[in-house]
Amino acid sequence: MLTGVDTNGNGGGGDRPNFNPNGIFIPDPVTGDLRTFTSPLVGGQFIVPLGTNGLPLVNSLGNGNLGKNTFRAPGFYNSDLSVRKVFRMTGGENPHRLIFRADFVNAFNQDNYQRPVNSMTNPDFGRNLNNWGNRTITLSLKYSF
């Protein structure tokens, strides 16, 4: 999790907030993991001083105590599969062949999400906007002589 602004005043973003173990944190209701999560800016597990606009303040916190890589997104699963069949044909001295091939990328159509939006200043904080769970099938036919 990142505050989204320079809260420690060092001139760079990507600062971490403070951690509140008693704050509200709700993991994804369907999977129970961190594919998505809900943690409000007020009363949530991540504490940072907020401005009148409800967003984290610049130069307000110092270095937060939330550890690096404390929360991790779900694992990535991918199974690719290729099938090939060669049909031999008679053709005199040089045999002719017909080769059929099918390539399956993500053959079992697994849902693979990236990490959720982890910047507290982003309106999509906690939402996962990416899914690479689409199966792709490529069919090819080759005639060799």
N, C-alpha and C positions, 0 to 999 in steps of 0.2 A: 504494500500500500504506500502511496506517495501523496503528499499534501497537494501537489500540483503547482505550488509557488515556492519562492525562496524564503522559507520560514526561519532558517538559521542565519541569514544575512551574509552568506559567503559568495554571493554573486552567481550561483548556479541553482537550478531547480532540482527536482528529484529528492526532496528531503522527506524523511519519515516522520509520521506523527507519534504521539505517545499512545501507549496501549492501556486500555481500561478492561481488565478481565471481567468486570461485572456489567459491561455495556451490552447493548442489544446487538446480536449478530445472528442472522438466520441464513444457513446454507441453502442451496437449491432445494426446493420442496419436492421435486420429482426424483432426483438422483441422490440427494443427501450429501453431495460433495461440493466443491467450490467451482462448479461450472458457472454458476451465478451466485450472488449472495445479496443480502440486504443488511445494511448497517447505517442508520441515519447519522447525519453530521452532528446532531445534538442528541446525546444519550447513547450513542453507539460505542463500539469497541475502540474507535480511533478518536483520540482527543487532539484538537488543535484550536487555538483561538480563532473565532470567526468574526468577520466584519459585519457591518450593518446590511450588506448584501447577502449574508449567509454563507459566504465562501471564506476559506482560510486566509489569514492576514499575512502579509510579507513581513519579515524580520520580527516575528512574534514568539517563536517557540524555542529556538536553539535546536540542538540535535535531539530528535525524538527517541524514545526508548524502544520502539518497535523494531525487532531484529530484522536483519536482511533475509529475504526469502522465507519469511515466517509462514506465509500461506502459499500453497502451490496449487496450480490448476490440475485437473484430472489428467491421467496418462493418455498417451497417443497410441492407438492400435491401428495397424495397417497390414493387410494381407494381400499380396499381389499373386496372381496366378496366370500361367501361360500354358496353353495346350496346342500341340501341333500334330497334324496327321499328314503323312506323305503317301500319295497314291502313285504307284509306279505304272507306267504304260510302256507298251512295246514301241520301239521306234528304230529298229535296225541297229546300226553300230552304236549310235548315241541314244541311250534310253531317255525317254521323256518322263518328266515328273510333274505332278500337280500337288502343290503344298498348301494346305489350309492351316491357318493359325488364328487363335483367339487369345487376346490378352485382356485380363481383368485387373484393373487397378482398383484397390479397395474392394476386393471380391465379395466380402461379407457385409458390405455397406455399413461399416462402423461409423458412428457419429464421433468426430474428433474436433473438439472445441479448443480454441486458443484460450489464454488466460482472460478472465474478465477485465473490464476497464478498471484500472487501479488508481486513477488520479482523482482525488477528492474534489477537484474543481470542475470535473467533467460532468455534465448532466446525466450521462449514462453510467455513472459510478456503480460498480457491482454487476452490471449487465454484461452478458457475453454476446458480442455482435458477429462472431465468426463461427462457421461450421464448415469443415472440409470433409464431410461424411458422404460425399457423392461417389457412387460407383461409376466407373468408366469402362466401357467394353469396346475394344478395337478388333475388328475382323479383317483378315487379309487373305488374299489368294494369290499364289505365285505359280506361274507356268515356267518350267525349266526344260530346255532342250539342248 
